[in-house]
Amino acid sequence: MTQITASEVNRLRQTTGAGMMDCKKALVEANGDFEKAIEILRKKGQKVAANRADRESTEGAAIAKVNGNNTVGVAIVLGCETDFVGKNDSFVNLATELAELALNCASKEELLAANFNGMSVADKLIEQTGVIGEKIDLNAFEKIEAPFVGSYIHAGNKIATLVGLSAAVENAETAAKDVAMQAAAMNPIALDADGVDASIIEKEIEIAKEQLRAEGKPENMLDNIAKGKLNRFFKDNTLVNQDFIKDSKQSVAEYVKTYGDVKVTGFKRVALG
């Protein structure tokens, strides 16, 4: 039988993240062939992935990353089954590495196909499913580009947000982070009223009218009053129109304007679940 050294086991462990005993067993089965041992661990991951395909990966880590000149940002969710795994340092580190890689990808599909230390990201996730013993999925991928992009990750990696600004004004990082925190906390449905889907607007108008009818308001007044209620809906549910959480006397748009000739151009939000 081929003699397997501790250094070989450790090398395989560093490469794959698998446990020491799993690495030793794989090397023994592969007669010391390092690449074959990796393949054995990967096949183990495929078996575990197949067995856990119907599980829900609603825990994990939400990570946001911005490039060096703050013009591109990505936010991803690497999902797993339990909170225990989602909080594990090695899992969070993997999610962070994938987010870094995602900066150079245009879509979730492109990220899954990207090279990650000699294998595709998709294969890496299957491998790690075998290592960890839980279903692991890339549950979300969002990207934003703007003259200035800022980010925020909520405590515990539960929510990650990105915000684009129209100009890289002085202290843009503070402004963008504050607005990204707003998006994390308040979960707006759109940037502004123009971004709200027409079906949602139609539904809100109908809800408002039904409430007004129940209150006994005359039919010829319903449209005007419903429009007023709709404006309130936009104020509560669109990012730039919301009251700024750090100072409710001004809207988010008004807060951003205190930094100069700049406005919010877009946002992205990803979360566990």
VOVEX-807953 format. One record per residue (C-alpha): x, z, y; residue number from 1; residue in three letters. Coordinates in Angstrom, 3 decimals, decimal comma, always signed. Layout:
# VOVEX-807953
x | z | y | resi | resn
X | Z | Y | NUM | ALA
...
END
This chain:
# VOVEX-807953
x | z | y | resi | resn
+0,000 | +0,000 | +0,000 | 1 | MET
+1,251 | -0,882 | +3,468 | 2 | THR
+2,557 | +2,123 | +5,380 | 3 | GLN
+0,604 | +2,605 | +8,606 | 4 | ILE
+2,425 | +4,460 | +11,374 | 5 | THR
+0,886 | +6,696 | +14,012 | 6 | ALA
+2,165 | +4,385 | +16,753 | 7 | SER
+0,332 | +1,415 | +15,204 | 8 | GLU
-2,883 | +3,433 | +14,997 | 9 | VAL
-2,478 | +4,519 | +18,622 | 10 | ASN
-1,823 | +0,931 | +19,739 | 11 | ARG
-5,050 | -0,228 | +18,078 | 12 | LEU
-6,906 | +2,691 | +19,614 | 13 | ARG
-5,617 | +1,808 | +23,084 | 14 | GLN
-6,619 | -1,826 | +22,594 | 15 | THR
-10,124 | -1,257 | +21,225 | 16 | THR
-11,140 | +2,243 | +22,263 | 17 | GLY
-12,086 | +3,023 | +18,664 | 18 | ALA
-11,468 | +6,468 | +17,173 | 19 | GLY
-8,181 | +7,296 | +15,444 | 20 | MET
-9,684 | +7,439 | +11,953 | 21 | MET
-11,569 | +4,160 | +12,425 | 22 | ASP
-8,354 | +2,519 | +13,615 | 23 | CYS
-6,375 | +3,835 | +10,677 | 24 | LYS
-9,028 | +2,652 | +8,189 | 25 | LYS
-9,098 | -0,797 | +9,820 | 26 | ALA
-5,294 | -1,112 | +9,654 | 27 | LEU
-5,238 | -0,004 | +6,014 | 28 | VAL
-7,976 | -2,525 | +5,151 | 29 | GLU
-6,020 | -5,224 | +7,030 | 30 | ALA
-2,738 | -4,297 | +5,308 | 31 | ASN
-1,177 | -3,583 | +8,685 | 32 | GLY
-2,232 | -6,901 | +10,277 | 33 | ASP
-3,062 | -5,885 | +13,854 | 34 | PHE
-5,273 | -8,887 | +14,731 | 35 | GLU
-7,145 | -8,629 | +11,456 | 36 | LYS
-7,744 | -4,917 | +12,133 | 37 | ALA
-9,278 | -5,813 | +15,500 | 38 | ILE
-11,550 | -8,312 | +13,741 | 39 | GLU
-12,594 | -5,662 | +11,212 | 40 | ILE
-13,569 | -3,293 | +14,031 | 41 | LEU
-15,420 | -6,108 | +15,791 | 42 | ARG
-17,409 | -6,903 | +12,628 | 43 | LYS
-18,279 | -3,227 | +12,358 | 44 | LYS
-19,610 | -3,493 | +15,916 | 45 | GLY
-21,739 | -6,499 | +14,951 | 46 | GLN
-23,291 | -4,540 | +12,081 | 47 | LYS
-24,053 | -1,563 | +14,307 | 48 | VAL
-25,436 | -3,879 | +17,016 | 49 | ALA
-27,748 | -5,559 | +14,498 | 50 | ALA
-28,978 | -2,193 | +13,231 | 51 | ASN
-29,661 | -0,927 | +16,752 | 52 | ARG
-31,085 | -4,121 | +18,254 | 53 | ALA
-34,518 | -2,569 | +18,717 | 54 | ASP
-33,182 | +0,511 | +20,538 | 55 | ARG
-33,551 | +0,926 | +24,306 | 56 | GLU
-30,400 | +1,094 | +26,420 | 57 | SER
-31,969 | +2,890 | +29,391 | 58 | THR
-29,029 | +5,212 | +30,124 | 59 | GLU
-25,558 | +4,114 | +31,231 | 60 | GLY
-23,672 | +3,512 | +34,454 | 61 | ALA
-24,637 | +1,611 | +37,608 | 62 | ALA
-21,541 | +0,411 | +39,437 | 63 | ILE
-21,076 | -1,468 | +42,732 | 64 | ALA
-17,827 | -3,180 | +43,730 | 65 | LYS
-16,776 | -5,054 | +46,873 | 66 | VAL
-13,836 | -7,460 | +47,191 | 67 | ASN
-10,767 | -6,748 | +49,309 | 68 | GLY
-12,022 | -8,340 | +52,523 | 69 | ASN
-15,588 | -7,010 | +52,186 | 70 | ASN
-17,267 | -10,400 | +51,976 | 71 | THR
-18,511 | -10,312 | +48,361 | 72 | VAL
-20,117 | -7,494 | +46,419 | 73 | GLY
-21,507 | -7,066 | +42,913 | 74 | VAL
-23,647 | -4,392 | +41,309 | 75 | ALA
-24,068 | -4,071 | +37,547 | 76 | ILE
-25,676 | -1,725 | +35,054 | 77 | VAL
-23,877 | -1,190 | +31,765 | 78 | LEU
-26,553 | +0,311 | +29,551 | 79 | GLY
-26,344 | +2,625 | +26,560 | 80 | CYS
-28,806 | +4,822 | +24,661 | 81 | GLU
-27,897 | +8,361 | +25,732 | 82 | THR
-26,974 | +10,201 | +28,902 | 83 | ASP
-24,039 | +11,771 | +27,037 | 84 | PHE
-22,370 | +8,388 | +26,489 | 85 | VAL
-23,326 | +7,142 | +29,966 | 86 | GLY
-21,388 | +10,005 | +31,564 | 87 | LYS
-18,320 | +9,561 | +29,363 | 88 | ASN
-15,222 | +8,654 | +31,394 | 89 | ASP
-14,202 | +5,798 | +29,098 | 90 | SER
-17,693 | +4,282 | +29,322 | 91 | PHE
-17,734 | +4,545 | +33,133 | 92 | VAL
-14,222 | +3,062 | +33,238 | 93 | ASN
-15,391 | +0,113 | +31,128 | 94 | LEU
-18,368 | -0,421 | +33,469 | 95 | ALA
-16,006 | -0,303 | +36,463 | 96 | THR
-13,645 | -2,857 | +34,871 | 97 | GLU
-16,594 | -5,152 | +34,187 | 98 | LEU
-17,760 | -4,825 | +37,801 | 99 | ALA
-14,281 | -5,818 | +38,994 | 100 | GLU
-14,412 | -8,845 | +36,719 | 101 | LEU
-17,928 | -9,645 | +37,948 | 102 | ALA
-16,625 | -10,232 | +41,480 | 103 | LEU
-15,357 | -13,586 | +40,214 | 104 | ASN
-18,562 | -14,492 | +38,344 | 105 | CYS
-21,689 | -16,160 | +39,695 | 106 | ALA
-24,179 | -14,807 | +37,149 | 107 | SER
-24,755 | -12,373 | +34,305 | 108 | LYS
-24,262 | -15,205 | +31,817 | 109 | GLU
-20,927 | -16,134 | +33,376 | 110 | GLU
-19,777 | -12,519 | +33,216 | 111 | LEU
-20,730 | -12,215 | +29,544 | 112 | LEU
-18,687 | -15,340 | +28,809 | 113 | ALA
-15,683 | -14,207 | +30,892 | 114 | ALA
-12,356 | -13,276 | +29,304 | 115 | ASN
-11,820 | -9,543 | +28,845 | 116 | PHE
-8,389 | -8,809 | +27,391 | 117 | ASN
-8,462 | -11,754 | +25,007 | 118 | GLY
-12,138 | -11,680 | +24,064 | 119 | MET
-15,382 | -12,463 | +25,847 | 120 | SER
-17,245 | -9,666 | +27,612 | 121 | VAL
-20,121 | -10,236 | +25,178 | 122 | ALA
-17,764 | -9,644 | +22,232 | 123 | ASP
-16,301 | -6,581 | +23,966 | 124 | LYS
-19,779 | -5,073 | +24,241 | 125 | LEU
-20,385 | -5,703 | +20,538 | 126 | ILE
-17,019 | -4,141 | +19,724 | 127 | GLU
-17,843 | -1,075 | +21,819 | 128 | GLN
-21,241 | -0,797 | +20,135 | 129 | THR
-19,325 | -0,249 | +16,898 | 130 | GLY
-16,879 | +2,153 | +18,544 | 131 | VAL
-19,529 | +4,287 | +20,264 | 132 | ILE
-22,350 | +3,860 | +17,775 | 133 | GLY
-24,987 | +3,057 | +20,399 | 134 | GLU
-26,570 | -0,135 | +21,675 | 135 | LYS
-24,616 | -1,337 | +24,725 | 136 | ILE
-25,981 | -4,022 | +27,028 | 137 | ASP
-25,293 | -5,528 | +30,420 | 138 | LEU
-28,709 | -4,642 | +31,822 | 139 | ASN
-28,321 | -5,841 | +35,419 | 140 | ALA
-26,136 | -8,142 | +37,520 | 141 | PHE
-26,583 | -8,643 | +41,258 | 142 | GLU
-24,292 | -10,313 | +43,768 | 143 | LYS
-24,275 | -10,632 | +47,543 | 144 | ILE
-22,110 | -12,484 | +50,074 | 145 | GLU
-22,035 | -11,839 | +53,825 | 146 | ALA
-19,619 | -11,560 | +56,776 | 147 | PRO
-19,425 | -7,869 | +55,795 | 148 | PHE
-20,567 | -6,259 | +52,550 | 149 | VAL
-20,783 | -2,523 | +51,916 | 150 | GLY
-21,780 | -0,523 | +48,854 | 151 | SER
-22,994 | +2,834 | +47,641 | 152 | TYR
-23,144 | +4,467 | +44,194 | 153 | ILE
-25,526 | +7,383 | +43,811 | 154 | HIS
-24,209 | +10,560 | +42,176 | 155 | ALA
-23,965 | +10,227 | +38,409 | 156 | GLY
-23,889 | +6,420 | +38,557 | 157 | ASN
-27,688 | +6,259 | +38,344 | 158 | LYS
-28,190 | +3,774 | +41,211 | 159 | ILE
-25,864 | +1,274 | +42,886 | 160 | ALA
-26,623 | -0,710 | +46,038 | 161 | THR
-25,069 | -3,459 | +48,158 | 162 | LEU
-25,793 | -4,328 | +51,782 | 163 | VAL
-24,760 | -7,420 | +53,752 | 164 | GLY
-24,231 | -7,373 | +57,527 | 165 | LEU
-24,161 | -10,380 | +59,843 | 166 | SER
-20,806 | -9,427 | +61,381 | 167 | ALA
-17,767 | -7,284 | +60,616 | 168 | ALA
-18,242 | -5,117 | +63,691 | 169 | VAL
-16,273 | -1,964 | +64,394 | 170 | GLU
-17,197 | +0,746 | +61,873 | 171 | ASN
-19,181 | -1,787 | +59,835 | 172 | ALA
-18,256 | +0,136 | +56,683 | 173 | GLU
-20,121 | +3,233 | +57,919 | 174 | THR
-23,179 | +1,226 | +58,953 | 175 | ALA
-23,316 | -0,695 | +55,673 | 176 | ALA
-22,868 | +2,435 | +53,554 | 177 | LYS
-25,631 | +4,264 | +55,447 | 178 | ASP
-28,018 | +1,357 | +54,911 | 179 | VAL
-26,960 | +1,093 | +51,257 | 180 | ALA
-27,784 | +4,808 | +50,858 | 181 | MET
-31,185 | +4,082 | +52,439 | 182 | GLN
-31,829 | +1,315 | +49,911 | 183 | ALA
-30,845 | +3,642 | +47,058 | 184 | ALA
-33,113 | +6,461 | +48,243 | 185 | ALA
-36,144 | +4,507 | +49,454 | 186 | MET
-36,159 | +1,566 | +47,019 | 187 | ASN
-37,579 | -1,072 | +49,429 | 188 | PRO
-39,294 | -4,092 | +47,895 | 189 | ILE
-37,773 | -6,580 | +50,367 | 190 | ALA
-35,456 | -6,878 | +53,356 | 191 | LEU
-38,284 | -7,566 | +55,826 | 192 | ASP
-41,903 | -8,732 | +55,940 | 193 | ALA
-40,882 | -12,363 | +55,389 | 194 | ASP
-39,311 | -11,393 | +52,078 | 195 | GLY
-42,449 | -9,841 | +50,584 | 196 | VAL
-44,073 | -11,976 | +47,908 | 197 | ASP
-47,372 | -13,534 | +48,966 | 198 | ALA
-49,153 | -12,113 | +45,909 | 199 | SER
-48,170 | -8,578 | +46,948 | 200 | ILE
-49,454 | -9,166 | +50,487 | 201 | ILE
-52,741 | -10,514 | +49,161 | 202 | GLU
-53,127 | -7,521 | +46,859 | 203 | LYS
-52,400 | -5,026 | +49,657 | 204 | GLU
-54,965 | -6,687 | +51,945 | 205 | ILE
-57,599 | -6,487 | +49,211 | 206 | GLU
-56,796 | -2,827 | +48,537 | 207 | ILE
-57,069 | -2,070 | +52,254 | 208 | ALA
-60,412 | -3,854 | +52,526 | 209 | LYS
-61,837 | -1,992 | +49,534 | 210 | GLU
-60,800 | +1,315 | +51,087 | 211 | GLN
-62,384 | +0,334 | +54,409 | 212 | LEU
-65,631 | -0,731 | +52,712 | 213 | ARG
-65,709 | +2,618 | +50,922 | 214 | ALA
-65,364 | +4,290 | +54,334 | 215 | GLU
-68,368 | +2,305 | +55,589 | 216 | GLY
-66,513 | +0,035 | +58,005 | 217 | LYS
-68,472 | -3,117 | +58,991 | 218 | PRO
-67,410 | -6,334 | +57,256 | 219 | GLU
-66,564 | -8,153 | +60,511 | 220 | ASN
-63,922 | -5,503 | +61,325 | 221 | MET
-62,161 | -5,514 | +57,944 | 222 | LEU
-59,627 | -8,286 | +58,615 | 223 | ASP
-58,199 | -6,727 | +61,786 | 224 | ASN
-58,018 | -3,214 | +60,384 | 225 | ILE
-56,516 | -4,479 | +57,116 | 226 | ALA
-53,773 | -6,259 | +59,083 | 227 | LYS
-52,917 | -2,946 | +60,714 | 228 | GLY
-52,664 | -1,298 | +57,298 | 229 | LYS
-50,507 | -4,197 | +56,121 | 230 | LEU
-48,095 | -3,629 | +59,010 | 231 | ASN
-47,840 | -0,008 | +57,901 | 232 | ARG
-47,099 | -1,213 | +54,366 | 233 | PHE
-44,261 | -3,383 | +55,707 | 234 | PHE
-42,868 | -0,429 | +57,660 | 235 | LYS
-42,843 | +1,787 | +54,585 | 236 | ASP
-41,605 | -0,771 | +52,071 | 237 | ASN
-39,200 | -3,222 | +53,767 | 238 | THR
-35,641 | -2,090 | +54,392 | 239 | LEU
-35,072 | -2,988 | +58,042 | 240 | VAL
-38,498 | -1,690 | +59,098 | 241 | ASN
-38,276 | +1,660 | +57,310 | 242 | GLN
-37,595 | +4,843 | +59,263 | 243 | ASP
-33,870 | +5,535 | +58,989 | 244 | PHE
-33,494 | +8,516 | +56,636 | 245 | ILE
-30,786 | +10,151 | +58,798 | 246 | LYS
-32,823 | +9,776 | +61,999 | 247 | ASP
-36,537 | +9,032 | +61,600 | 248 | SER
-36,884 | +8,314 | +65,323 | 249 | LYS
-35,389 | +4,861 | +64,753 | 250 | GLN
-35,814 | +2,126 | +62,171 | 251 | SER
-32,981 | +0,895 | +59,992 | 252 | VAL
-32,736 | -2,272 | +62,131 | 253 | ALA
-32,494 | -0,155 | +65,288 | 254 | GLU
-29,825 | +2,057 | +63,715 | 255 | TYR
-27,685 | -0,943 | +62,777 | 256 | VAL
-27,997 | -2,296 | +66,315 | 257 | LYS
-26,152 | +0,797 | +67,604 | 258 | THR
-23,012 | -0,754 | +66,117 | 259 | TYR
-23,299 | -3,892 | +68,275 | 260 | GLY
-24,589 | -7,414 | +67,823 | 261 | ASP
-25,224 | -7,097 | +64,093 | 262 | VAL
-28,139 | -7,046 | +61,670 | 263 | LYS
-28,769 | -6,557 | +57,948 | 264 | VAL
-28,778 | -9,913 | +56,152 | 265 | THR
-29,584 | -8,748 | +52,641 | 266 | GLY
-29,398 | -6,023 | +50,022 | 267 | PHE
-29,310 | -5,571 | +46,258 | 268 | LYS
-30,228 | -2,499 | +44,221 | 269 | ARG
-29,703 | -1,782 | +40,530 | 270 | VAL
-30,675 | +1,362 | +38,627 | 271 | ALA
-30,803 | +2,832 | +35,149 | 272 | LEU
-33,978 | +2,470 | +33,139 | 273 | GLY
END
